[in-house]
Amino acid sequence: MNSKRNMLAYDRSSTGLWVALIFLVSLNLRPAIAAVGPVLAQMGTDLAWGEGVQGVLTAIPLIAFAAVSPLVTFLARRIGIDISILLALLCIAAGDFARSFGGGVGIWLGTVVFASAIAVGNVLVPVIAKRDYAGHVAMATGVYSGCITAGSATAGLLSAPLAQMWGGWRASLAFWSVPPLVVAVLWALRILHNRKIVVASAAVRNSPSAQSARSQSSRGVFARVLRRPMTWYVTAFMGLQSSAFYTMSNWMPSISASIGYDASTAGVHLFIFQGIGIFSGLLIPKLMNVRGNQVCAALTASAPMFIAGLGMLLLPHLMPVWAFVGGCAQGTSLVVALALIALRGRDSAETVVLSGVAQSFGYLIASLGPLMFGVLVQATGGHHVPLMVFTFVAFLQCVVAVIVGRPSKM
């Protein structure tokens, strides 16, 4: 019991550069997934997989997000938020390595392991950002979501060249098990740093009154959050924007190749799509409080993806343009989705629950995107019908954006 109290006691704001470590954690929440898209065709050829099976592989991380996200609340309550992040980083590294060198079973098992670990980070990073940057939530959200996008874009850009340089996709994907190990070491040092601070205040934190307050605050929080319509609006927005991002991250290289671009150029298109989101995500916080709501920000973030979908349907040879436009949308949409989680939670306990619910059901919705895209490509023999469905989903996101941006129905 005392050990559990000590672990929970480490969950406090750090000082100095230790605070910024959350952004390094964010850099490791997408590379293991984003690195697959550019080498997906190679994997399919090597393993004799059709587009349908490839679609299943790309959907597994999102299904894992949906399954694991609601459990993160219990994990954090049991071992603490900071310890949970450390465990997640180690599991990302282990799962990524197993996917590359664990044989046929390792591909599927490793994907489940690192995706489940990423789900822990997805839920807890917004909570840590709200805790450590309480007075600058929108700014912190923009920075850490920009780091998520930067990690994704870097992996997407380097995946194919690394596979060519190192003789295959296995070594290329295994490379992304190294960065989380490095950050895990730094995060462990942060925990030790916090431990020294905790010693001085342990008596206050572990007093009977403090324990009672924590117990009371946890009672009924699930029921309160689940009863609010806003919870489900945030969930829908999270799901739709995630569906668009993961569909394009996995299938944009294939779309570009079908138009006639070579593999390297297709990889550049994916980098444009993912990379531009770094900068657009840093700009959208300026619109997060127009007229006292987030409608402007949510709609501004959503509309470009709809435009990109129409562009790929009607003028596909302008793919670099649509990659740029869609990239602006995915970067800003992620910031808005994560900021809404932080803004709609009234305190840390509610934010953890809202984050878990929104990401669980949201990623369940999102998992249908890349999966259905692959199935439709295989069924129709082309990308036109899948892109029509994608564009319709992007339109639905615009509709939800208007609803979720109004905070009055909390």
C-alpha positions as CSV (number, residue, x, y, z in Angstrom):
1,M,0.0,0.0,0.0
2,N,2.8,2.4,0.9
3,S,4.6,1.5,-2.4
4,K,1.4,2.4,-4.3
5,R,1.1,5.7,-2.5
6,N,4.7,6.5,-3.3
7,M,4.2,5.9,-7.0
8,L,1.1,8.0,-7.0
9,A,2.9,10.8,-5.2
10,Y,5.4,11.2,-8.1
11,D,2.5,12.4,-10.2
12,R,3.3,16.1,-9.8
13,S,4.6,18.9,-11.9
14,S,8.3,18.9,-12.5
15,T,10.6,22.0,-12.7
16,G,13.0,23.3,-15.3
17,L,13.7,21.2,-18.3
18,W,12.1,18.1,-16.7
19,V,8.7,19.6,-17.7
20,A,9.6,19.6,-21.4
21,L,10.2,15.9,-21.4
22,I,6.5,15.4,-22.2
23,F,7.2,16.7,-25.7
24,L,9.9,14.0,-26.2
25,V,7.4,11.4,-25.1
26,S,5.0,12.8,-27.8
27,L,7.6,12.4,-30.5
28,N,7.4,8.6,-29.9
29,L,3.6,8.2,-30.1
30,R,3.4,7.8,-33.9
31,P,6.6,6.6,-35.6
32,A,5.9,2.9,-35.0
33,I,2.6,3.4,-36.9
34,A,3.6,6.0,-39.5
35,A,6.6,4.0,-40.6
36,V,4.4,1.2,-42.1
37,G,2.7,3.2,-44.9
38,P,5.8,3.7,-47.1
39,V,6.8,0.0,-46.9
40,L,3.3,-1.5,-46.8
41,A,3.5,-2.6,-50.4
42,Q,6.9,-4.2,-49.7
43,M,5.4,-6.1,-46.7
44,G,2.5,-7.2,-48.8
45,T,4.8,-8.6,-51.5
46,D,7.1,-10.2,-49.1
47,L,4.4,-11.8,-47.0
48,A,2.0,-12.5,-50.0
49,W,-0.7,-10.3,-48.4
50,G,-3.5,-8.7,-50.4
51,E,-4.8,-5.1,-49.8
52,G,-7.5,-6.5,-47.5
53,V,-4.9,-8.1,-45.1
54,Q,-2.8,-4.9,-45.3
55,G,-5.8,-2.9,-44.3
56,V,-6.3,-5.2,-41.3
57,L,-2.7,-4.6,-40.2
58,T,-3.1,-0.8,-40.5
59,A,-6.4,-1.0,-38.5
60,I,-4.9,-3.0,-35.6
61,P,-3.3,0.1,-33.8
62,L,-6.6,1.9,-33.9
63,I,-8.5,-1.1,-32.6
64,A,-5.9,-1.4,-29.8
65,F,-6.3,2.3,-29.0
66,A,-10.1,1.7,-28.7
67,A,-9.7,-1.4,-26.5
68,V,-7.0,-0.1,-24.2
69,S,-7.9,3.6,-23.7
70,P,-10.7,3.0,-21.2
71,L,-8.3,0.8,-19.1
72,V,-5.7,3.5,-18.8
73,T,-7.7,5.2,-16.1
74,F,-7.3,2.1,-13.9
75,L,-3.6,1.7,-14.7
76,A,-2.9,5.3,-13.8
77,R,-4.8,5.0,-10.6
78,R,-3.0,1.9,-9.7
79,I,0.7,2.8,-10.5
80,G,0.5,6.5,-11.2
81,I,0.6,8.6,-14.4
82,D,4.4,9.0,-14.6
83,I,5.1,5.3,-14.0
84,S,2.5,4.5,-16.6
85,I,4.3,6.6,-19.2
86,L,7.6,4.9,-18.4
87,L,6.0,1.5,-18.9
88,A,4.4,2.6,-22.1
89,L,7.8,3.8,-23.6
90,L,9.4,0.5,-22.8
91,C,6.5,-1.5,-24.4
92,I,6.6,0.7,-27.5
93,A,10.3,-0.3,-28.0
94,A,9.7,-4.0,-27.2
95,G,6.6,-4.2,-29.5
96,D,8.4,-2.5,-32.4
97,F,11.3,-4.8,-32.1
98,A,9.1,-7.9,-31.9
99,R,7.2,-6.8,-35.0
100,S,10.4,-6.7,-37.0
101,F,12.2,-9.8,-35.9
102,G,9.5,-12.0,-34.2
103,G,8.5,-13.8,-37.4
104,G,4.9,-14.1,-38.7
105,V,3.4,-14.1,-35.2
106,G,5.7,-11.3,-34.1
107,I,4.3,-8.9,-36.7
108,W,0.8,-9.2,-35.2
109,L,1.7,-9.5,-31.6
110,G,4.3,-6.8,-31.7
111,T,1.8,-4.4,-33.4
112,V,-0.7,-5.1,-30.6
113,V,1.9,-4.5,-27.9
114,F,3.3,-1.2,-29.2
115,A,-0.2,0.1,-30.2
116,S,-1.5,-0.7,-26.7
117,A,1.4,1.2,-25.2
118,I,0.8,4.1,-27.5
119,A,-2.8,4.2,-26.3
120,V,-1.5,4.8,-22.7
121,G,0.5,7.7,-24.0
122,N,-2.5,9.0,-26.0
123,V,-4.7,9.2,-22.9
124,L,-2.1,10.4,-20.4
125,V,-0.1,13.0,-22.3
126,P,-3.1,15.5,-22.4
127,V,-3.5,15.0,-18.7
128,I,0.2,15.7,-18.0
129,A,0.1,18.7,-20.3
130,K,-2.9,20.1,-18.4
131,R,-1.2,19.5,-15.1
132,D,2.2,20.9,-15.9
133,Y,1.0,23.8,-18.1
134,A,-2.2,24.7,-16.4
135,G,-2.0,28.3,-17.4
136,H,-1.1,27.6,-21.1
137,V,-3.1,24.5,-22.1
138,A,-3.8,25.5,-25.7
139,M,-0.1,26.4,-26.2
140,A,1.1,23.1,-24.7
141,T,-1.4,21.2,-26.7
142,G,-0.2,22.8,-29.9
143,V,3.4,22.0,-29.1
144,Y,3.0,18.4,-28.0
145,S,0.6,17.6,-30.9
146,G,3.2,19.2,-33.2
147,C,5.7,16.8,-31.7
148,I,3.3,13.9,-32.4
149,T,3.0,15.1,-36.0
150,A,6.8,15.6,-36.3
151,G,7.5,12.1,-35.1
152,S,5.0,10.7,-37.6
153,A,6.3,12.8,-40.5
154,T,9.9,11.9,-39.8
155,A,9.1,8.2,-39.7
156,G,7.1,8.4,-42.9
157,L,9.9,10.2,-44.7
158,L,12.7,7.9,-43.6
159,S,10.9,4.5,-43.6
160,A,11.4,3.7,-47.4
161,P,15.0,5.1,-47.6
162,L,16.0,3.1,-44.5
163,A,14.4,-0.1,-46.0
164,Q,16.4,0.5,-49.2
165,M,19.6,1.2,-47.4
166,W,19.3,-1.7,-44.9
167,G,18.0,-4.3,-47.2
168,G,14.3,-4.5,-46.2
169,W,11.4,-3.3,-44.2
170,R,12.2,-5.3,-41.1
171,A,15.3,-3.3,-40.2
172,S,13.6,-0.1,-41.2
173,L,10.7,-0.6,-38.8
174,A,13.0,-1.9,-36.0
175,F,14.9,1.4,-36.0
176,W,11.9,3.1,-34.3
177,S,12.4,0.9,-31.2
178,V,15.5,3.0,-30.3
179,P,14.1,6.5,-29.6
180,P,11.5,5.4,-27.0
181,L,14.3,3.6,-25.1
182,V,16.3,6.8,-24.9
183,V,13.3,8.8,-23.7
184,A,12.5,6.1,-21.2
185,V,15.9,6.6,-19.6
186,L,15.2,10.4,-19.3
187,W,11.7,9.8,-18.0
188,A,13.1,7.5,-15.3
189,L,15.4,10.3,-14.3
190,R,12.5,12.7,-14.1
191,I,10.7,10.2,-11.8
192,L,13.7,10.0,-9.5
193,H,13.9,13.8,-9.5
194,N,10.3,14.0,-8.4
195,R,10.9,11.4,-5.8
196,K,13.3,13.7,-4.0
197,I,10.7,16.4,-3.9
198,V,8.0,14.1,-2.8
199,V,9.9,13.0,0.3
200,A,9.4,16.5,1.8
201,S,5.7,16.5,1.3
202,A,4.8,12.9,1.7
203,A,3.2,13.4,5.1
204,V,0.7,15.9,3.7
205,R,-0.2,13.9,0.6
206,N,-0.7,10.6,2.5
207,S,-2.7,12.1,5.3
208,P,-6.2,10.6,6.0
209,S,-7.9,13.8,4.8
210,A,-6.0,13.8,1.5
211,Q,-6.8,10.1,0.9
212,S,-10.4,10.7,1.6
213,A,-10.5,13.6,-0.9
214,R,-8.9,11.5,-3.6
215,S,-11.4,8.7,-2.9
216,Q,-14.4,11.1,-3.0
217,S,-13.2,12.7,-6.2
218,S,-13.0,9.4,-8.0
219,R,-16.6,8.3,-7.1
220,G,-19.1,8.8,-9.9
221,V,-16.7,10.5,-12.3
222,F,-17.4,8.0,-15.0
223,A,-21.1,8.5,-14.7
224,R,-20.9,12.3,-14.7
225,V,-18.7,12.3,-17.9
226,L,-20.7,9.7,-19.7
227,R,-24.0,11.6,-19.1
228,R,-22.8,14.7,-20.9
229,P,-23.7,15.0,-24.6
230,M,-20.4,16.9,-25.0
231,T,-18.4,13.8,-24.2
232,W,-19.9,12.1,-27.3
233,Y,-19.4,15.1,-29.5
234,V,-15.7,15.2,-28.5
235,T,-15.5,11.5,-29.2
236,A,-17.0,11.8,-32.7
237,F,-14.6,14.6,-33.6
238,M,-11.7,12.6,-32.3
239,G,-12.8,9.6,-34.3
240,L,-13.5,11.3,-37.6
241,Q,-10.2,13.3,-37.6
242,S,-8.2,10.2,-36.6
243,S,-9.9,8.2,-39.4
244,A,-8.8,10.8,-42.0
245,F,-5.3,10.9,-40.7
246,Y,-4.6,7.2,-40.5
247,T,-6.4,6.5,-43.8
248,M,-4.1,8.9,-45.6
249,S,-1.0,8.0,-43.6
250,N,-1.4,4.4,-44.7
251,W,-2.8,4.8,-48.2
252,M,-1.6,8.1,-49.7
253,P,1.6,6.4,-51.0
254,S,-0.6,3.8,-52.8
255,I,-2.8,6.6,-54.2
256,S,0.2,8.5,-55.5
257,A,1.7,5.3,-57.0
258,S,-1.6,4.5,-58.8
259,I,-1.5,8.0,-60.5
260,G,2.0,7.3,-61.8
261,Y,4.4,8.7,-59.2
262,D,7.4,6.6,-58.2
263,A,7.9,5.3,-54.6
264,S,10.3,8.0,-53.6
265,T,8.0,10.8,-54.8
266,A,5.0,9.1,-53.1
267,G,7.0,9.1,-49.9
268,V,7.6,12.9,-50.3
269,H,3.8,13.4,-50.7
270,L,3.3,11.6,-47.4
271,F,6.0,13.7,-45.8
272,I,4.2,16.9,-47.0
273,F,0.9,15.6,-45.6
274,Q,2.4,14.8,-42.2
275,G,5.1,17.5,-42.0
276,I,2.9,20.5,-42.7
277,G,0.8,19.6,-39.8
278,I,3.6,20.5,-37.5
279,F,3.3,24.2,-38.4
280,S,-0.5,24.3,-38.9
281,G,-0.9,22.7,-35.5
282,L,1.1,25.5,-33.8
283,L,-1.1,28.2,-35.4
284,I,-4.5,26.9,-34.6
285,P,-4.4,27.7,-30.8
286,K,-4.8,31.4,-31.9
287,L,-8.4,30.5,-33.0
288,M,-9.3,28.4,-29.9
289,N,-11.2,31.2,-28.2
290,V,-12.9,33.2,-30.9
291,R,-16.2,34.6,-29.5
292,G,-15.7,32.4,-26.4
293,N,-16.0,29.1,-28.2
294,Q,-14.0,26.7,-30.4
295,V,-16.3,26.6,-33.4
296,C,-14.0,28.6,-35.6
297,A,-11.0,26.5,-34.7
298,A,-12.8,23.2,-35.2
299,L,-14.3,24.2,-38.6
300,T,-11.0,25.7,-39.8
301,A,-9.2,22.5,-38.9
302,S,-11.8,20.3,-40.6
303,A,-12.7,22.0,-43.9
304,P,-9.3,21.5,-45.6
305,M,-9.5,17.7,-45.4
306,F,-12.9,17.8,-47.2
307,I,-11.3,20.0,-49.9
308,A,-8.3,17.6,-50.2
309,G,-10.7,14.7,-50.6
310,L,-12.5,16.5,-53.4
311,G,-9.2,17.4,-55.0
312,M,-7.9,13.8,-55.0
313,L,-11.1,12.8,-56.7
314,L,-11.4,15.5,-59.3
315,L,-7.7,16.5,-60.0
316,P,-5.6,13.6,-58.8
317,H,-2.5,14.7,-60.6
318,L,-2.2,17.7,-58.3
319,M,-1.5,15.3,-55.4
320,P,1.3,17.5,-53.9
321,V,-1.3,20.3,-53.5
322,W,-3.9,18.0,-51.9
323,A,-1.1,16.5,-49.6
324,F,-0.4,20.1,-48.5
325,V,-4.1,21.0,-47.9
326,G,-4.9,17.7,-46.2
327,G,-1.7,18.1,-44.0
328,C,-3.0,21.5,-42.8
329,A,-6.2,19.8,-41.7
330,Q,-4.6,16.8,-39.9
331,G,-2.2,18.9,-37.9
332,T,-4.9,21.4,-36.8
333,S,-7.6,18.8,-36.2
334,L,-5.4,16.8,-33.8
335,V,-4.6,20.0,-31.8
336,V,-8.3,20.9,-31.6
337,A,-9.3,17.3,-30.6
338,L,-6.7,17.1,-27.8
339,A,-7.4,20.7,-26.6
340,L,-11.1,19.9,-26.4
341,I,-10.4,17.0,-24.2
342,A,-8.4,19.2,-21.9
343,L,-10.9,22.1,-22.0
344,R,-14.0,20.0,-21.5
345,G,-12.6,18.1,-18.4
346,R,-13.4,20.1,-15.2
347,D,-10.4,18.7,-13.3
348,S,-7.7,16.1,-13.7
349,A,-9.9,13.1,-12.8
350,E,-12.5,14.1,-15.3
351,T,-9.9,14.8,-17.9
352,V,-8.4,11.3,-17.6
353,V,-11.9,9.7,-18.0
354,L,-12.9,12.0,-20.9
355,S,-9.6,11.3,-22.6
356,G,-10.1,7.5,-22.1
357,V,-13.7,7.6,-23.4
358,A,-13.0,9.9,-26.3
359,Q,-10.0,8.0,-27.5
360,S,-11.5,4.6,-26.9
361,F,-14.6,5.1,-28.9
362,G,-13.0,7.6,-31.2
363,Y,-10.3,5.3,-32.3
364,L,-12.8,2.5,-32.7
365,I,-14.5,4.8,-35.3
366,A,-11.1,5.7,-36.8
367,S,-10.1,2.0,-37.2
368,L,-12.9,1.7,-39.9
369,G,-11.1,4.2,-42.1
370,P,-7.9,2.4,-43.2
371,L,-9.6,-0.9,-43.0
372,M,-12.6,0.0,-45.3
373,F,-10.2,1.9,-47.6
374,G,-8.2,-1.3,-48.2
375,V,-11.2,-3.5,-48.5
376,L,-12.8,-1.1,-51.1
377,V,-9.5,-0.9,-53.1
378,Q,-9.4,-4.7,-53.3
379,A,-13.1,-5.0,-54.1
380,T,-13.3,-2.2,-56.8
381,G,-9.7,-2.5,-58.2
382,G,-9.1,1.2,-57.8
383,H,-9.1,4.3,-55.5
384,H,-12.1,6.2,-56.8
385,V,-14.8,4.6,-54.6
386,P,-12.6,4.6,-51.4
387,L,-11.9,8.3,-52.0
388,M,-15.6,9.1,-52.3
389,V,-16.2,7.5,-48.9
390,F,-13.2,9.3,-47.5
391,T,-14.5,12.6,-48.7
392,F,-18.0,12.0,-47.2
393,V,-16.4,11.2,-43.8
394,A,-14.4,14.5,-44.1
395,F,-17.7,16.3,-44.6
396,L,-19.2,14.7,-41.5
397,Q,-16.2,16.0,-39.6
398,C,-17.1,19.5,-40.6
399,V,-20.7,19.0,-39.4
400,V,-19.5,17.7,-36.0
401,A,-17.0,20.5,-35.8
402,V,-19.7,23.1,-35.5
403,I,-21.4,21.1,-32.7
404,V,-18.4,20.2,-30.7
405,G,-17.0,23.8,-30.7
406,R,-19.9,25.0,-28.6
407,P,-19.0,24.5,-24.9
408,S,-22.5,25.3,-23.5
409,K,-23.7,21.7,-23.4
410,M,-21.1,20.3,-21.0
